[in-house]
Amino acid sequence: MRIGMFADSYLPDINGVVTSIVTLKRALENDGHDVFVITTHPSLIHTTYENRILRLPGIEIKQMYGYVATAPLHFKAYNIIKEMKLDIIHVHTEFGAGIFGHFCGKMLKLPIVSTYHTTYEDYTHYVNVFNSKTIDVFAKKTIERISRLYGSSCEAIIAPSQKTKDMLLRYNIQRPIFIVPTGLDLERFDRHLTGEDRLKEIRDMARASEDDKIILFVGRIAKEKSIDFVIDGFRYIKEQGLPVKFLIVGGGPEMDTLLEKVNTLKLQDIITFVGKKPAEQVPAFYHASDAFVSASLTETQGMTYIEALASQLPVFARPDDVLIGLIEEGKTGYFFRSPQEFAQRVEEWLKTDPQSQAKMRLDARKQVDIYDMRSFAKAIASVYQVAIERYTNTYRIESVMIKDEIAEISASNRTDRFVVTMLTDVCLARELVKGKMVSEKTWDDYRDDEKVAKAYQASIRKLAVKDRTKKEIFDFLNENTDCTNVQINAVIDHLLQRGYIDDLRYTHTMVLNLRALLMGKSRIIKTLKEKGIEEGLILDAFSTESSDNELNLAIRWAEKIQPTIGGRSLIAKKQKIRQKLLLQGYDSSTADQAMTFLSFEDEIVQERQNLFKAALKAANRLKRKFTNQKELRMAIKKALATQGFKFSDINEVVEEMELENESKDSE
C-alpha cells in the first residue's frame, strides 16, 4: 500500500505522537509498504519535499512546546500529494495538517483512517488563560464537536487504549473504533546498547553518587504532565534523607515555573533539568536511571511508561485507566495518589532486596513484549484494509419510486438488497437515479435521510387529526423518534414550507375557538404559550377585538354558570361565581365588573329556604356530637355563619327549629 501520514509534528521533534509515527513508518516500510509523511515546519512560505517527507509552512507556537500551526489548505502541497498516488490517508491530528489530510481525502476520493493520540479535553488550560469555568466548558464542548465532525469523515478510527475509545464513544462518534496500542522498536531500549562512559556522563549530570538511585521523567514540560506533583514528593524524599536524584528530560512552557519551584523548595541538589534531547539520545537516559516516574493523568496510552518498562525500569505513577495491564503493583511498579505517598513508595522500593529489584526489572521488560513494532504495523495494516473495503464497497441503485413527497430507493451490493425512503426533495438533490453507484459510507448517510422521511410521515399523520404548533411537533418527534435536533428541525422546516404547520394561523383559530367557549384572555395566553406560541402572536390575534369584549364575555360566562350554583348563601354563591370567572382566565377587575351586571333577585327569595335546608343538614351532622341542646344550637349557628348567611336570619331559623332530642324530652 501507498500510505500518506498527516501530522502536525515529526522529527526532529520528540513526543509520544512523533515516536508512534516514526515507529509505525519504519515497521510498515519493513513490511514492504510505501509511507509518505505530510507534516509541518516553522516557515511562513516554504513547502519542502525530500525523502518522502512533505513539510508544510506554519507558525511555531512556543507556549505549546514549539507546536507548529499550519493552514488547512496548501495547493502546492496538494499537487505533490496527487503525484504520490496514495491508497489511503492516515491522519494523526485533528488540527492543521490533519484538516488538510481530510481535504486531500475528499478531493482525491481516498479512505481516511485517524489515530486519536491526544485527549485534547485535558489541554483546555492553554486557551483558558483566565481560568474561567465557562470558557473551560465551552472549550471541551468545542473539542467534542470537532472530534465528532472529523471522526464522521473517517472510515475507521484507531484508539491507543480502551480509555481513549471510551472517550470517543462518549463523544457519540459512530465510525468503527479499533484499539491498537502504539508499538515501539523495543530493541532501541536494550540496556546493553549504551556504553559505560555515557552512563557515567548522564549520572554525573544528575549529580548522583555510586549509592544514589536516579528516578527519571521524560516528556514535555507542561502543566498537564503534573511534574510539580512529583517535585512536591521529592521535598519529602529529601526530608527523609533518601539517596535519590530526580532527572528531568524534555522542554516546554512550564520549564521556568518548575525551575522556580525547585529553587523555592531548595531542591537544586537532587533535581536536575537537562532540557530537550534528540530522539536517538533518549534511550541512554533510561539506561542510566533506576526508575521512572510520571504523575500525568492525561495520557491516551503513555508511551514513556512503555519506553521505561522496555528499558527495565520500574514505574511510579498515579492510578489511571490507561495503565491497566501495564503497571502491576509491586511487580512492575508502584502507584501513588499524593506527594507524601510517592515518597513512601520510593522508600518501600529502596528497602527491597537486590534480588527483588532485579526481578522487577526483568518483569518490566516482559510486560511490554506485546508492544513490539512488528505486531503494531500488522494491526494498523489490518485497519487500513477494513477502511479500504468499507470505502470501496459500493451499492448499485436498482430503482427510484417517487410518490408525492416520499421517494423509495432500492439498491444492492454483491450479497444483499437494501431499501431506504427519503423526502422527494432530498432524492432529487442527491440526483439518485437507476444505475448510480454509491459507497457504503454514502448509503449510511441515506439512512439518516430515512429517519427524516419517517419522522415527516409521522408528523403528517399527527397533523391529520388536528392542527399542531411547531413546539408540539418538535416534542412529539423528540419523544417518539431517535432523530437528532437537527433532523427534527429539518422535518419542521419542510412542514412549514408546505403550510402543514402555521403558528400564526393556529393562534388566530385557537383564539376564536376559545373565545367561543367564553374563555378569558389570561387563560388563553397561558394555554397557547404552553403550546410554544410566542406572546406577540397571541396579542396580535386579540388586537381585532373591541375593548369591551372581555367584559361582555365575562358577563356571559357568569350568567351561564349562575344557575348551576345552588344550595348555598347569596354571599357564598357570589364568591363561587367570582372564583370561576378567575379560573376561566378573567382578571380581578373584569370579574368584579361582571358581577355587578348579575341579578340575584331569585337568590334573595330563595335565601331563607336555602338557610333552612343548610340548618337541617348541620343539625343532622352535629347531633351526635352535641347532646346538650343549647350547645347543639350554638354549633349549628356557627356552621351556618361560615356559609355566609346573615346572623339575624340564622338566629331566627335556628331558634324556630324543633330538634329531634327536644321532641323526645317533651314526651
Secondary structure by P-SEA (a helix, b strand, c coil): cbbbbbbccccccccaaaaaaaaaaaaaaaabbbbbbbbcccccbbbbbcccbbbbbbbbcccccbbbbbccccaaaaaaaaaccccbbbbccccaaaaaaaaaaaaabbbbbbbbccccccccccccccccaaaaaaaaaaaaaaaaaaaaaccbbbbccaaaaaaaaaaccccbbbbbcccccccccccccccaaaaaaaaaaacccccbbbbbbbcccccccaaaaaaaaaaaaaaaccbbbbbbbbcccaaaaaaaaaaaacccccccccccccccaaaaaaaaccccccccccccccaaaaaaaaabbbbbbcccccccccccccccbbbbccaaaaaaaaaaaaaccaaaaaaaaaaaaaacccccaaaaaaaaaaaaaaaaaaaabbbbbccccccccbbbbbbccccbbbbbbccaaaaaaacccccccccaaaaaaaaaaaaaaaaaaaaaaaaccccccaaaaaaaaaacccccaaaaaaaaaaaaaaccccaaaaaaaaaaaaaaacccaaaaaaaaaaacccaaaaaaaacccccaaaaaaaaaaaaaaccccccccaaaaaaaaaaaaaaacccaaaaaaaaaaccaaaaaaaaaaaaaaaaaaaaaacccccccaaaaaaaaaaaaaaacccaaaaaaaaaacccaaaaaaac
